[in-house]
Amino acid sequence: NAGVTQTPKFRVLKTGQSMTLLCAQDMNHEYMYWYRQDPGMGLRLIHYSVGEGTTAKGEVPDGYNVSRLKKQNFLLGLESAAPSQTSVYFCASRTVNYGYTFGSGTRLTVV
Amino acid sequence: RKEVEQDPGPFNVPEGATVAFNCTYSNSASQSFFWYRQDCRKEPKLLMSVYSSGNEDGRFTAQLNRASQYISLLIRDSKLSDSATYLCAVIINQAGTALIFGKGTTLSVSS
């Protein structure tokens, strides 16, 4: 039981490049979330999904898109990366009784 | 006003000290409350859930005051290993019941 797995763990992008961050969970959780964390900040919600095929915007969605085509996967896309998107990205999923499981994070640098 | 606000840090204390962290939340519909611990930008780990009746886990005590919309965490007999960032988090009945985090308070325990 791997829990929540994020890939890649590290990435450096050039401004304007695109990439997709993958979050995979093997716990059959309905709810999944993408957060970003910047220095001196808590985690801020980017997008979330309450089930397969559904997504919604969180607090800071601009510049990101998401998809949840399969229940176990939640993808976060950056179409045209900007230096302001340099951050640590965390994915999480949860059970119905609010037991959250976090991935170990993706450290993204946009130069 | 941010949904969740925490005491600014850092807190620098000697071993054995008692330290208290405070957190306020703005949405009266908040339904669940937590303290998370985060080490060196790793993923947050659940420290404690917080209940109106208060709860204790060893050296850690958490309290919730719904009337004042206030959450606290007390750490007694601080250890070097308690050095970390402590994040307050709440769930409101929106945004897919995502965890909404404060910015975190950094604790440094020295010998």
Interface residues (C-beta under 8 A of the other chain):
Chain A: Y31 Y33 Y35 Q37 G40 M41 G42 L43 R44 L45 Y48 S49 V50 A56 G58 E59 V88 F90 A92 R94 Y98 Y100 F102 G103 S104 G105 R107
Chain B: V4 Q6 S32 R41 K42 E43 P44 K45 L46 L87 A89 I91 A95 G96 T97 A98 L99 I100 F101 G102 K103 G104
